[in-house]
Amino acid sequence: MTNTEKNIPKEDGPAKKKVAPSLALTLKEFKDCADLIYRSLPDLALEMVFFDHLTGSEEFTREIAIPFGSAEEQDVPQLLERSQFTEITDSDALIKKILNGSVALFFHEKCYAIHVYKPESRTIQESESEVVITGPHDSFVETATLNLSLIRRRVKSSRLKVIKCEVGEITKTDVYILYIDGLANMEYVQEFIKRVELIELDAIHDANMLVQCIDDDPNSIFPQFPTTERTDAAVSKLVAGRIVAIVDGSPSVISAPASFFEFFSSPDDYYQRWALGTATRLLRFAAFIVTITFTALYVSVTTFHYEMVPEDLLLTLTESRSRVPFPPIYEALLLEVTIELLREAGARLPTKIGQTIGIVGGIVIGQAAVQAGLTSNILIIAVASSAIASFVIPSYMMSASIRLARFGLIILAGLLGNFGLMLGLALMVIHLSGLTSLKSSYLTPIAPIHLKDWRDTFIRAPFWMLKERPSQSKTSNKVKNKMRQ
Amino acid sequence: MNEKLHPFHIMILIYMNQTGVVIMSLPHLLAENFGYNGWLGVILISLVVNLNIFIISIVYRLGKGKSIFQIMESSLPRVITFPIYMILIGVWSMTGCMVIKNYVYIYQIMSYNTTHAMLLKLLIDIIAYLLIIKGIYTISKAATSFFWITSWMLLLQLFFIKDFEWARLTPFLFKGDTHFLTGGFIVFTAFLGYELCFMLFPYADNPKKFIKSVYKGNLITTLTYLIFCLICFGFYSFEQIRNMMYPLLDLLSYIRLPFIERIENLLFGFFLFTTIVSVVLYSWSAQETFARIVPKANKKVLAFIILTFGYIVAWFPDTLSEVGQWLQYLGYAELGVAFGLPLLLILILVIHKGAKPS
C-alpha cells in the first residue's frame, strides 16, 4: 500500500466507527502535505484548515474573511449557524470535504466545513478533436462543474437531474450522471449507475478510460459508448432520452446507450440543410465501406482474381506491379503500417512539425517507395483512399477501431481472396450482432428493425419528419416534434 | 427473460434460411424438370410450401405457442421421443454441413481449386459456431444484417434487361421432357428452410403475426426465385439452360463495370452470408433438440459436438455431384420432417384436445 493510499480514508467496506473530528487529528492525517494551509485566529478561538489551490479566493473572502474579520468571539456561533456552514461530526467525512475544496473551521470542540471549491480551470475553447464548420464552437473542459454549467445553460429545466458518484479507489474522481427525468429510461439510468459504482480501479483519468470499465463487452475492438467534447452534442443526447456522464478531469463526456450507427452522425448534420446533411451521412457510410474493403479488395484481386480487372486497366496494373518483388499482401501491409506510423507521429507532434510529417510521408516516402519498386502506385491510391475515408468517420474511437479491423480483412483477403474477405465481413457482422450497449442492441435500428429511426440514422430527414425520439432510448415520451410541414 | 423475435425478423430468418446457393442451379432444375417456361413451376412449389406452412400454423394454434418439444414430451414416452430427436439431430446437422460443402465445392469451380475443400469448410464452420453459441436472438440480428448486405443483389438483374427477350420464353407451358413428380421433389428442396419455423414457436414476439411472417418470408423467397429464374429463361435459350449446371452463376459473369468485371466470384462470395444463416439455423435447431436429450449439458459443447459430427460426415462425399446426391436425400428426409412432424404434433394435440397447460 502506498503512502498516499494510507492517508486517504476509504468510505467503502464495512461501516467504520465514527471518530469525532479535531484539529490535531486533521493535521496528523495531512502530515507531510506541504500544500495544506493552516490558519489560526486566536481572538476568535477559530482555526482553519484548507487547500488554497482548491478554494476560490473570491469565495473565501466573501464567506470567511469578511464576516469573521469584523466579528468578536461571541459572534462566531451565530455566524457558523448560517446555512453554508455544515457541522461535521465524522473525522473521515471532514478529510473528504477538505480534499473536495472545503475549508474546515474548528471552534472550541466543534468542527464546521464550508464549500468554497473553485479550482483553476482551462478556459472554454474549441475542441481540437471534434472540429465543426457551423454550430456552437464551445467545448467541454477538464473541470466537471464548469461542464455541468455548460449543460445547465443549454437545458433550462428542473427535470435535468444530476447524480454524483465517485470512482477510483485512490483518485476519488467525481462522476456526474445526467439525465432528463421523464425522457430517460430509468432502467438504463439504474444500470449505468450500477456499472459506475462497480468500478474498482485505483484511478480514472479520463472519460474514455471510464467507458472501457462499463462496456458490455470490454474485449470488443468497437467502442460501445460514444464520447464527445461538444456541448451541443451532449445536450442533444440528453434530449433524445439518453444518459450523459461527466468525469471530473476529462474534457470528454459519455453518452449511453448507443448504436453502431450513432458513431457516424455529427451535430453538423443538423445545422446544415437536410439535403446536405443527408448527403454527408451517406458519404460517411460510403467511406466506411471504402475504408474497410478497398485495400483488402486490391490485395484479393491482385493475388487471386486478376480476371476481375478489365483489360484496359490490367495493363496499367501489371506494369505498376511488375517492379514490386513482394506479394500484394506484404506490399499492402507495409504501406498500411506506414500510414498508421505517419498518423500516429502526426498526432503526437506539435502542429507545425506535424505538417512536416505530412510532407515527409506523403511525398518523400510515397514517391520514393514507388520509384524504389517497393510498392505499386495503384496500391498507394487504394491505401490513401482507405485512410482518407477512415478519417471521414466523425468518431475518432470508431475510426481507429475500423482501421484496426481493416488489417484483419487485408490478411484474410491475402490468404483467401474474395472468400477470405467475405469471411472477414461475416465475422465482423456476427461480432457486431452480438454486441450490446447498456443491454440494448448495438445494431439498432437495423436489427432489431425500427424503420422510423432510419430517417435520422442513414439520412438526416427534414425536421418535420423527425417526430420521435430514437427507439433505443426506450423513452416513455416518444414525441419530440409536433411540427407539421 | 429471453428476448423475443419481432415478426419482421422471423420473416427475414425464413427468407435467409430458404435462399442459398441452390438459386444458382434453380433455372436449370426448372428447365430440366418442368420444361418450357419452367420458371412458373416456382409458383406451384410455393403453393405447396404455403400448404405446409398452413399445417404448421395449425400446430401453433392448437399448441398455443408451446414448443414442439413440450408438446411431444407431454404426451409421448421418452422411448419414442428419443429416436425422433436423434433423427432430427441427424438430419439437421448433416443438412447444415452439406450446405457448406456444396457452397465450397461450387466456389472451387471458380477459384481455390488447389485448396482443400475441408479447410474452407472448417473456416465457415468456425464462423457458424461463433454465431450459434450466441443464441437465436443474435442469430436473427445477424440474419437481418446479412439480409441488408445481400438484398441489393436483386438490382443486378437490371443489367440484363436489354438482353432479355420475351420471345425466348416461348408460348409453350411445361412442355418438353418433363418430370413433374421427381422434379417437383428436387425443386421443393430449394424451398426448404421454412419448416424450421416450428423451432421458433416459443420465441415469437407477436403470436398473431408469427405465421403471417412465415408466409411473408416464403413470399419473398418465391419472388426472388421468380425474378432470377425469369431473367435466366429470357436471357438464355431453353436448351442452353438445360445444359448449364449453374445458369445464374454464368449470368452474373456477364456483368461488366468500368473498373471491374467477372464479378461472379465476388457476388458468389455474398452468398456465403445466406449459407451461414442456413447452416446456423439448422445446426441451432439440432443443438436445441440435443439439449432436450441432455438438458444439463452446456449448449456451447452441444453446438461443438454437432458441428464436429457434421464435419466428419462431410469428409465422405468427394465430389460436387456426390454432395448434390447427399443434399437431395437429406432434402427428402427434411421434406418428411416438414410434413410428418407437424402432422404428428397435430395428432397429439387433437388426442389431448389442445396443449396441456405448462
HADDOCK unambig.tbl for C-alpha pairs under 7 A between the chains (distance, minus, plus):
assign (segid A and resid 307 and name CA) (segid B and resid 262 and name CA) 6.50 0.50 0.50
assign (segid A and resid 308 and name CA) (segid B and resid 260 and name CA) 5.49 0.50 0.50
assign (segid A and resid 308 and name CA) (segid B and resid 261 and name CA) 4.78 0.50 0.50
assign (segid A and resid 308 and name CA) (segid B and resid 262 and name CA) 5.01 0.50 0.50
assign (segid A and resid 308 and name CA) (segid B and resid 263 and name CA) 6.15 0.50 0.50
assign (segid A and resid 309 and name CA) (segid B and resid 259 and name CA) 6.85 0.50 0.50
assign (segid A and resid 309 and name CA) (segid B and resid 260 and name CA) 5.22 0.50 0.50
assign (segid A and resid 309 and name CA) (segid B and resid 261 and name CA) 6.11 0.50 0.50
assign (segid A and resid 310 and name CA) (segid B and resid 259 and name CA) 6.45 0.50 0.50
assign (segid A and resid 310 and name CA) (segid B and resid 260 and name CA) 5.77 0.50 0.50
assign (segid A and resid 310 and name CA) (segid B and resid 261 and name CA) 5.95 0.50 0.50
assign (segid A and resid 418 and name CA) (segid B and resid 266 and name CA) 5.94 0.50 0.50
assign (segid A and resid 418 and name CA) (segid B and resid 269 and name CA) 6.56 0.50 0.50
assign (segid A and resid 419 and name CA) (segid B and resid 269 and name CA) 5.83 0.50 0.50
assign (segid A and resid 422 and name CA) (segid B and resid 269 and name CA) 5.94 0.50 0.50
assign (segid A and resid 422 and name CA) (segid B and resid 270 and name CA) 6.79 0.50 0.50
assign (segid A and resid 426 and name CA) (segid B and resid 273 and name CA) 6.72 0.50 0.50
assign (segid A and resid 427 and name CA) (segid B and resid 127 and name CA) 6.33 0.50 0.50
assign (segid A and resid 429 and name CA) (segid B and resid 142 and name CA) 6.40 0.50 0.50
assign (segid A and resid 430 and name CA) (segid B and resid 131 and name CA) 6.27 0.50 0.50
assign (segid A and resid 430 and name CA) (segid B and resid 142 and name CA) 5.67 0.50 0.50
assign (segid A and resid 433 and name CA) (segid B and resid 138 and name CA) 5.82 0.50 0.50
assign (segid A and resid 433 and name CA) (segid B and resid 141 and name CA) 5.67 0.50 0.50
assign (segid A and resid 433 and name CA) (segid B and resid 142 and name CA) 5.32 0.50 0.50
assign (segid A and resid 434 and name CA) (segid B and resid 134 and name CA) 6.88 0.50 0.50
assign (segid A and resid 434 and name CA) (segid B and resid 138 and name CA) 5.62 0.50 0.50
assign (segid A and resid 446 and name CA) (segid B and resid 145 and name CA) 6.86 0.50 0.50
assign (segid A and resid 447 and name CA) (segid B and resid 141 and name CA) 4.93 0.50 0.50
assign (segid A and resid 447 and name CA) (segid B and resid 144 and name CA) 6.17 0.50 0.50
assign (segid A and resid 447 and name CA) (segid B and resid 145 and name CA) 6.81 0.50 0.50
assign (segid A and resid 448 and name CA) (segid B and resid 141 and name CA) 6.48 0.50 0.50
